Structures are given as C-alpha cells and as structure tokens.
Amino acid sequence: MHHRHISTRSTGFSRRTLLAAATAGVAAAGLSAAPVQAADAKSRKTDKALRKIISGMSLEEKVGQLFVMRVYGHSATAPDQADIDANLKEIGVRTAAEMIDKYKLGGIIYFAWAHNVRDPHQIADLSNGIQEAGRRLPSRIPLIVSTDQEHGIVARVGKPATLLPGAMALGAGASRSDARRAAAIAGAELRALGINQDYAPDADVNINPANPVIGVRSFGSEPAAVARMAAAQVEGYQSAGVASTAKHFPGHGDTATDSHTGLPVITHTREQWEKLDAPPFKAVIDAGIDSIMTAHLVVPALDPAEDPATLSHPILTGILRENLGYDGVVITDSLGMEGVRTKYGDDRVPVLALKAGVDQLLNPPSLDVAWNGVLKAVQSGELTEKRLDESILRILRLKAKLGLLKDPYVTRRGVDHTVGTRAHLAAADKIAERTTTLLVNKDRLLPLDRRTHKNVLVLGANPASPSLSDGPPTTVLGAALTELGFSATVLATGTAPGQAVIAQAVAAAAGKDAVLVGTYNVTAGSAQQALVNAVAATGVPVITLSMRNPYDVAHLAAARAHVAAYSWIDVELRAAVRVLAGRAEPRGKLPVPVQRADDPAQVLYPVGYGLRY
C-alpha cells in the first residue's frame, strides 16, 4: 500500500513465456493443512490475561481496536493549523489524540504526505503522544504504529534515518544475510522511532514486466528466490522487535492494473498459483511472520465469486488460515484504494473484510462510515461480538509480543543511539554495492578511468526522491562522480525530454569524455530512448543507468555500457557510481529476465545474468 506513489509506465512486454517457464520450472508448493502447534503454558497464560482485558472492553472499544488510521500532523496534540483543517475535513477531529479518544483506535499509520515524519526526534515524540492518548482510554491499550518502509522506492522515513536497498536490489545481490541485515537495521531504527509494525517485505513474485504497481518492490520473478529473501527479511525485522508484514496475499506479482486505481484480475489457475505465488507466503509463515496484508485483486481460480481477496472468505479463511495454517494477524491493504471500493459501499467493505477473516482494517476513506458500519453489523447480529474478540485476541497477542503492553514509549536517547548511525550507513553502502548489476560493457568501457574519461556529462530523469534525501537523482550522480575525482556537469532531462531538451543535451555532450544517463522506465519509441540515441550518435560513449526497472536496457542498444541500480535512492545511486568508477566490483545478478524489445517472447538477458570486471 503506498498512496500518492509514482506509477510506472507499462513496458508492453508479453509475459506468457515467463508464466509458462516459471510454472514448468518450479516444484509445486504442497498446501496440505499445516498442524497448528500446541500452545505452550506461557502462551496459554498470556492468552488468559489478554482475554481478561477483552472481557473488560466496551463494544465501541472493540470496534476501534480493529482500525488502523492515518492522521495529519507532526504532533499528536498540537499539529499545524493546516493539518488540523485537513483532519477536520477528512476525519472530523482536530488531532491524533482526539481521533484516538473518539474512535478508541488500535493503530495509526504514518505517511510523509500527512506530515508525520519530519525528523527522528519529532517522530519519536509523535509516537509517544499517540501512546499517551491510548493510555487515556478506559482499556488503556497501547496502539500499534505502522508505516510502509519497504526501502528502495517505497520509504516513508527519510534521512537522517538509514535508507537501504529495496527488494529487487536485494534479489540481485542474492544474499540472505544482506537481506536479513538490511531488515534488522531498518527494524531497529523504526523501533527506536516508536514505529512497531512495518508493512514489509513485499512477498509478490513479479513475473509480469508490465506490472504497474509492484515491479522493483518484488525480490524477483523466481518463487523460490523470493521465498528465501522474504523469509530472511522477516527474520531481520522481527529480531529487531518490529512486526513484519508480508504482502499482498494471495500475490500481486502478475497484474497489469494498479489496485490503487482499479480492480486487477489474476488469471492464474489454482496450480499456477500454488507454484508461482504461494511459496513466498509459505516461507514467511514458516519464518513466524507476525502479520500478512491482503491484496485488492480478484483471483477467479481461488474464489469463483470474484470478490477482491481482501473480502474473500475462501481466500483468507479457506486458503490462508486453513490450508496454510496461519493464525497471525491479517491486515487489509488500504481501504481507500479503488480496488476494494469498486463492488461494495465504504460502510460494507470493513464488515465483509471481517467476515472474510481479516483482523486489522487499514485506512478507510471515511473512518466514521467504516467504524459505524462495523458497529451496526454487530448490533444487528450480522457480526457477533465473539468474531470481533477473535481478531482482538490476535492483535493483543501481537502487542504483547512487541512489549507494548509493558512499555509502549521510546526515548530521544534511544533515537540518537540507533537512527542513522555510522555503522548502519556503512552497512547500507556495502549492501548496495553488492546489488549493482552490470548488464552491458562494450569495449570494456567500464570501469571508467579518470585519466581518460574525466569530464562526464550527467543527464536523466529526476523522479521524486524519498523524503529528506540528497536528491534529485541527477544531482546525486553528479556529486558522487565529483567526489571520486571526476569532473561532472549535470543537466536534468526528465522522463519525457522534448526536441529542444535533446538538442541541449547533444550540445552539452560536445567535448565530454563520457555521458551518464539515468533512465526511468524506458519504453520503445520513448523520448528517453530518443535522447540516448541522439547523444550516442555524437560519438561520445554513453553509459545508461536504470534507476527503477532493469527492463530499460532492452530499449537502449545505443549505450556502450548499462548498469541496473533498481531504485533512485541515494545509497543505490552512489553505490552504482562507485561501481562505474571501479571502486567496487559489480556483483549483482538479474533477479528477473529482461525480454527483447523487438520480440518479447525471447529473453535478452536471463535470470542470473550479470557481468564482472
């Protein structure tokens, strides 16, 4: 779930070949019912104490405990006036504290656009303010504070916190220990900020190059590899005391529709689903995952009623709970997304989600409508209070495991000792270096030699960088080259350079020793492709660097060298420049196949391809 995120452009690649190959090449993941381990004495004792808390809760408190909601502002009690106005307009309250008091909430989600994440001390203070408001409720239950910190292209908390490579980059590095370490660092920093549930990792298997919403958020196209990496990240996050959330069940990797704006349909057969989509979810369940997020998409082979998975009893209870034996927390993807709103009203969606087997209801468009919809469903007898109690027990078990029932507060000292430390930043740099993938190196142009290729022109796209980064990306690339002794000139050309911009770039290339072009989701016949072709035609050697999808390389035949960085965050771009300059060896291998531009049925670069120096 990632509101207001930059959508990608469809590459137009066929994926039929991939689907067939993947299905043929992967052993079926058997989905026999998993035995639920007998609860030991300690967990029985915990459950008894938690049931006592539940028995003392009012119906309103029970309804509220199921919701996780956004709120505007940097403070729980004293946000800026503009944020007070936004809260009044969208939620009917002035502050987070008022919202918690009115709706007896179980959780809050942080967003950068909601102004929740200015700087580490402010985030910690906001988290403490939220917990203080929870302590004032009759049941005194602390809140779960969550966010989407996948790293890579989806990160809510920016510098000075450590930003790490995202899933596809880690997939290219293929190191379980790097994946685990990245998640452990990320988890420790979130925990210090009072954020105790992270909506990561993405366990989707991205077998569709045209996927507009997952792409580099996935570890790759091979189910077994995605399963290994996702499980390693779960271990990392949860070792740091943060609840990990695998998403988007039953699998969002083969969609051509963005569920933020429409309702995708997955046409996999049950057999294909078991082989392609299920293995990572089985692996994270085996790794002891704390929570699983649902997908707003239709899988007719899994539910003939064609309800979105978020609202599907056969998918969430039949498959996830009963077949896969999962008894942890199930959370919906954002209920504000179009994919879940196409079929039913906003008052019915949360009720149907609970009936399907969901525990946490995330970010409804109108909290009042959703909250009252659930309350009325219990009052009318459509939902029993016992059904609510089942979900609340799972939520409270998680809060107990996270230590929130004992002490939900964080300290500024803890922030200073943990967030963005030198050791964490150095580890991020090293991990990023091991993900950078060299795909083309004609005439051994790379590594670039300062003596022969000192003057470099940097061109390219500037997608919006995560909050508080050193962006924009072309600036980061130029600065990184300069730092390594090159002389860099930067000219931002955007994702769709017109003729005038291309002419300006050609003129700027005159007399340069090399041109570095940062590309962003290049398609056949696109302006970015035209830019690379025009600059290459001057005779100056062109190096392209894909800053998101590695599929760009198929459209950039004019480039003498190509490197895949998998995202445009600073740590990845700087690592890619160190590789270009020979300060680091390119170690990454493609975690997805790249198909030919002229014949998408043919693979240009297979999974596992990557050049070395």
C-alpha positions, 0 to 999 in steps of 0.5 A, spaced: 500 500 500 503 506 498 498 512 496 500 518 492 506 513 489 509 514 482 506 509 477 510 506 472 509 506 465 507 499 462 513 496 458 508 492 453 512 486 454 508 479 453 509 475 459 506 468 457 513 465 456 515 467 463 508 464 466 509 458 462 517 457 464 516 459 471 510 454 472 514 448 468 520 450 472 518 450 479 516 444 484 509 445 486 508 448 493 504 442 497 498 446 501 496 440 505 493 443 512 499 445 516 498 442 524 497 448 528 502 447 534 500 446 541 500 452 545 505 452 550 503 454 558 506 461 557 502 462 551 496 459 554 497 464 560 498 470 556 492 468 552 488 468 559 490 475 561 489 478 554 482 475 554 481 478 561 482 485 558 477 483 552 472 481 557 473 488 560 472 492 553 466 496 551 463 494 544 465 501 541 472 499 544 472 493 540 470 496 534 476 501 534 481 496 536 480 493 529 482 500 525 488 502 523 488 510 521 492 515 518 492 522 521 495 529 519 500 532 523 507 532 526 504 532 533 499 528 536 496 534 540 498 540 537 499 539 529 499 545 524 493 549 523 493 546 516 493 539 518 488 540 523 483 543 517 485 537 513 483 532 519 477 536 520 475 535 513 477 528 512 476 525 519 472 530 523 477 531 529 482 536 530 488 531 532 491 524 533 489 524 540 482 526 539 481 521 533 484 516 538 479 518 544 473 518 539 474 512 535 478 508 541 483 506 535 488 500 535 493 503 530 495 509 526 499 509 520 504 514 518 505 517 511 510 523 509 504 526 505 500 527 512 506 530 515 508 525 520 515 524 519 519 530 519 525 528 523 527 522 528 526 526 534 519 529 532 517 522 530 519 519 536 515 524 540 509 523 535 509 516 537 509 517 544 503 522 544 499 517 540 501 512 546 499 517 551 492 518 548 491 510 548 493 510 555 487 515 556 482 510 554 478 506 559 482 499 556 488 503 556 491 499 550 497 501 547 496 502 539 500 499 534 504 504 529 505 502 522 508 505 516 510 502 509 518 502 509 519 497 504 526 501 502 528 502 495 522 506 492 517 505 497 520 509 504 516 513 508 522 515 513 527 519 510 534 521 512 537 522 517 534 515 518 538 509 514 535 508 507 537 501 504 536 497 498 529 495 496 527 488 494 529 487 487 536 490 489 536 485 494 534 479 489 540 481 485 545 481 490 542 474 492 544 474 499 540 472 505 544 475 510 544 482 506 537 481 506 536 479 513 541 485 515 538 490 511 531 488 515 534 488 522 537 495 521 531 498 518 527 494 524 531 497 529 531 504 527 523 504 526 523 501 533 527 506 536 522 511 532 516 508 536 514 505 529 512 497 531 509 494 525 512 495 518 508 493 512 514 489 509 517 485 505 513 485 499 512 477 498 509 478 490 513 474 485 513 479 479 513 475 473 509 480 469 514 486 466 508 490 465 506 490 472 504 497 474 504 497 481 509 492 484 515 491 479 522 493 483 518 492 490 518 484 488 525 480 490 524 477 483 520 473 478 523 466 481 518 463 487 523 460 490 528 466 490 523 470 493 521 465 498 528 465 501 529 473 501 522 474 504 523 469 509 530 472 511 527 479 511 522 477 516 527 474 520 531 481 520 525 485 522 522 481 527 529 480 531 529 487 531 522 487 535 518 490 529 512 486 526 513 484 519 508 484 514 508 480 508 504 482 502 499 482 498 496 475 499 494 471 495 500 475 490 500 481 486 506 479 482 502 478 475 497 484 474 497 489 469 492 494 473 494 498 479 489 496 485 490 503 487 486 505 481 482 499 479 480 492 480 486 487 477 484 480 475 489 474 476 488 469 471 492 464 474 489 457 475 489 454 482 496 450 480 499 456 477 498 459 483 500 454 488 507 454 484 508 461 482 505 465 488 504 461 494 511 459 496 513 466 498 507 466 503 509 459 505 516 461 507 514 467 511 509 463 515 514 458 516 519 464 518 513 466 524 511 472 520 507 476 525 502 479 520 500 478 512 496 484 508 491 482 503 491 484 496 485 488 492 485 483 486 480 478 484 483 471 483 477 467 479 481 460 480 481 461 488 474 464 489 469 463 483 465 469 486 470 474 484 470 478 490 477 482 491 481 477 496 481 482 501 473 480 502 474 473 500 472 468 505 475 462 501 481 466 500 483 468 507 479 463 511 479 457 506 486 458 503 490 462 508 488 460 515 486 453 513 490 450 508 496 454 510 495 454 517 496 461 519 493 464 525 497 471 525 494 477 524 491 479 517 491 486 515 487 489 509 491 493 504 488 500 504 481 501 504 481 507 500 484 504 494 479 503 488 480 496 488 476 494 494 471 500 493 469 498 486 463 492 488 461 494 495 459 501 499 465 504 504 460 502 510 460 494 507 467 493 505 470 493 513 464 488 515 465 483 509 473 484 510 471 481 517 467 476 515 472 474 510 477 473 516 481 479 516 483 482 523 486 489 522 482 494 517 487 499 514 485 506 512 478 507 510 476 513 506 471 515 511 473 512 518 466 514 521 462 510 515 467 504 516 467 504 524 459 505 524 458 500 519 462 495 523 458 497 529 451 496 526 453 489 523 454 487 530 448 490 533 444 487 528 447 480 529 450 480 522 457 480 526 457 477 533 461 480 538 465 473 539 468 474 531 470 481 533 474 478 540 477 473 535 481 478 531 482 482 538 485 476 541 490 476 535 492 483 535 493 483 543 497 477 542 501 481 537 502 487 542 504 483 547 509 480 543 512 487 541 512 489 549 507 494 548 503 492 553 509 493 558 512 499 555 509 502 549 514 509 549 521 510 546 526 515 548 530 521 544 536 517 547 534 511 544 533 515 537 540 518 537 543 511 539 540 507 533 537 512 527 542 513 522 548 511 525 555 510 522 555 503 522 548 502 519 550 507 513 556 503 512 552 497 512 547 500 507 553 502 502 556 495 502 549 492 501 548 496 495 554 495 492 553 488 492 546 489 488 549 493 482 548 489 476 552 490 470 548 488 464 552 491 458 560 493 457 562 494 450 569 495 449 570 494 456 568 501 457 567 500 464 570 501 469 571 508 467 578 511 468 579 518 470 585 519 466 581 518 460 574 519 461 574 525 466 569 530 464 562 526 464 556 529 462 550 527 467 543 527 464 536 523 466 530 523 469 529 526 476 523 522 479 521 524 486 526 522 491 524 519 498 523 524 503 529 528 506 534 525 501 540 528 497 536 528 491 534 529 485 537 523 482 541 527 477 544 531 482 546 525 486 550 522 480 553 528 479 556 529 486 558 522 487 562 522 480 565 529 483 567 526 489 571 520 486 575 525 482 571 526 476 569 532 473 561 532 472 556 537 469 549 535 470 543 537 466 536 534 468 532 531 462 526 528 465 522 522 463 519 525 457 525 530 454 522 534 448 526 536 441 529 542 444 531 538 451 535 533 446 538 538 442 541 541 449 543 535 451 547 533 444 550 540 445 552 539 452 555 532 450 560 536 445 567 535 448 565 530 454 569 524 455 563 520 457 555 521 458 551 518 464 544 517 463 539 515 468 533 512 465 526 511 468 522 506 465 524 506 458 519 504 453 520 503 445 519 509 441 520 513 448 523 520 448 528 517 453 530 512 448 530 518 443 535 522 447 540 516 448 540 515 441 541 522 439 547 523 444 550 516 442 550 518 435 555 524 437 560 519 438 561 520 445 560 513 449 554 513 453 553 509 459 545 508 461 543 507 468 536 504 470 534 507 476 527 503 477 526 497 472 532 493 469 527 492 463 530 499 460 536 496 457 532 492 452 530 499 449 537 502 449 542 498 444 545 505 443 549 505 450 556 502 450 555 500 457 548 499 462 548 498 469 541 496 473 541 500 480 533 498 481 531 504 485 533 512 485 535 512 492 541 515 494 545 509 497 543 505 490 545 511 486 552 512 489 553 505 490 552 504 482 557 510 481 562 507 485 561 501 481 562 505 474 568 508 477 571 501 479 571 502 486 567 496 487 566 490 483 559 489 480 556 483 483 549 483 482 545 478 478 538 479 474 533 477 479 528 477 473 529 476 465 529 482 461 525 480 454 527 483 447 524 489 445 523 487 438 520 480 440 518 479 447 517 472 447 525 471 447 529 473 453 535 478 452 538 477 458 536 471 463 535 470 470 542 470 473 545 474 468 550 479 470 557 481 468 564 482 472 570 486 471 
